[in-house]
Amino acid sequence: MDNLERFDASAMDDGRYRLLVNAVTDYAIFMLDPEGVVTSWNPGAQRFKGYEASEILGENFSRFYVEEDRRAGLPRRALDTAAREGKFETEGWRVRKDGARFWAHVVIDPIRGPSGELLGFTKITRDLTERKFAEETLKRSEEQFRILVQSVTDYSIFMLDSEGHVSSWNLGAERIKGYLREEVIGEHFSKFYTPEDLEKGEPQRAIETAAREGRFEKEGWRVRKDGTRFWANVVIDAIRDENGAVIGFAKITRDITERREAQRAIEEAREALFQSQKMDAIGQLTGGVAHDFNNLLMAILGSLELVRKRLPDEPKFTSLIDNAMQAAQRGASLTQRMLAFARRQELKPEPVDLPTLVRGMTDLLQRSLGPAMSIETRFPLALPSVQADTNQLELSLLNLAVNARDAMPEGGVIIIAARAETVSGASQNGLAGGAYVCLSVTDTGEGMDEATLSRAMEPFFTTKGIGKGTGLGLPMVHGLAEQSGGRLALKSQKGKGTTAELWLPVAQRAAAPASDDEQPPTLENSREVSRLVVVAVDDDPLVLTNTAAMLADLGHTVFEASGGRQALSILRRESVDLVITDQAMPRMTGTQLADAIRAEWPALPVVLATGYAELSSADTVHLPRLSKPFRQDDLMRAIADALAANRRRVDR
């Protein structure tokens, strides 16, 4: 009874196993005999191999292998391995009934009898084609990504482990940082930082921030393999596993040195434009004020001079008038500096030999600077002449030398030097392309900080004590340089002295020595001018009255006109010998009046009186000039010049 029950139970288990195997459709489960002949076949095998049981039972399982595997003896080797080692497991291509291939995961187990003899094999196959394709796709994607990252040369892209050691390296990193892959893998990324950043712990702070916040981004200096520095934009992203733990970092670095330099150049250009606009606005204001101030000084000086002549020789009165005239002259000097800054002074540019000019000023410079100062000059043997107004250039050089002296209260050495330079294109100082001479004055004094240096050329700005400077010295030199087609450049550092560079254009012809053949009219010759009929033209009543009074005092007959049309009306009814006219007048300027006079009365001389360079030299090439404010002696010389020039013109 017990044996029968055991037999029934065994038969029942076999039935259950068969039902279980036949119910599986995701796996091919079948039996092989010791030679590999199929002896059983489940629905799963039928589903993805394509064979009915009747078609495959009794056939060798090698027919499921691809041709190349059969030629290599892989089916037999699989069975032998399973028999020898107790199991064979592999993945590979297999063939369906219709010839299509699929990727299979295969397990072969040996079946042995009670005494250990080999009875056959169980073979379980799973179709992993979809997974295989997904893996292949992922692999291709990863390979493409790797190729992409490696081919990027504008960005340094590499990986760090959780401690900051380099674990990958692309071509961009090699190009930007200079290290080969084998030189840097395993090294800590801190080697790319500057010593000052290392001292501050920047590398560790960067990865700690990335780990804490997920991302770190910053710009700063980095160091290449050769020790040179570049300005970098750095992004570090944390890489985490499925549990959120940081397992490394992705680091992207871009060399933006050129962009930074370009941005800085734009900012410098914007600042230069702002400074230029500010200085131009100040210059416009200063020039306008100086022009009106000139007219006031004109009336004051002229009136004081006439009163001085009419007063009895009483020292008590004459000293007061002389004092007032000296004050007015100082005002005129101040006005000239304001006009120089505004680039509205009247210049007489000519070729100037700088070494000769400086030698001629040596005594004046030494007396002005005092015994505590010594002057050194450094000029090359051959130096081209510059195109400039000699008198204004001397005044500018004196101003620069005095500034240098004031910067060295304990005494020192002032170096006056010059060199020829050629500027190609627009330079950093804003000079147009061409040939220049740079005249420099250098001291070893206190120097200026950046804030002071940025304002040094503004009018009325001074670091000197109250009453020790007008703040117009450097602005005057700046204005002269600009008006002459050059530029004033200041270089200074606090505690390291200052160098003022006056850049002037090279003259087209060399400076000629002064000739004795052409001498300006002397005051004595000017007094010999016969009595004339003169039309004085000015829209400012004070100036007009003053000019007429000085002319009348010289014995001339004067007709006053407040504008060009009134002057023409006088000329049409009176016999006139000379016209003296202001330039800046409404409705008709002085040059327009001169043109109208030349058209009707070609032989009539005209003197143009002006307080600043309102015109180009071409506009007034045939007009004698009288600079405001002028005194009676200046007026006499201008009349004599005009008459002499008119005679020469008529004679030709």
Helices and strands as residue ranges (DSSP letters): H 2-23, E 27-32, H 43-49, H 53-56, G 61-64, H 67-71, H 74-85, E 88-95, E 101-112, E 118-127, H 129-151, E 155-161, H 171-177, H 181-184, G 189-192, H 195-199, H 202-213, E 215-223, E 229-240, E 246-255, H 257-310, H 315-341, E 350-352, H 354-369, E 373-378, E 386-388, H 390-406, E 412-423, E 434-443, H 450-455, H 473-483, E 487-492, E 498-505, H 523-527, E 533-537, H 541-553, E 557-561, H 564-573, E 578-582, H 590-600, E 606-610, G 617-620, E 625-627, H 632-651
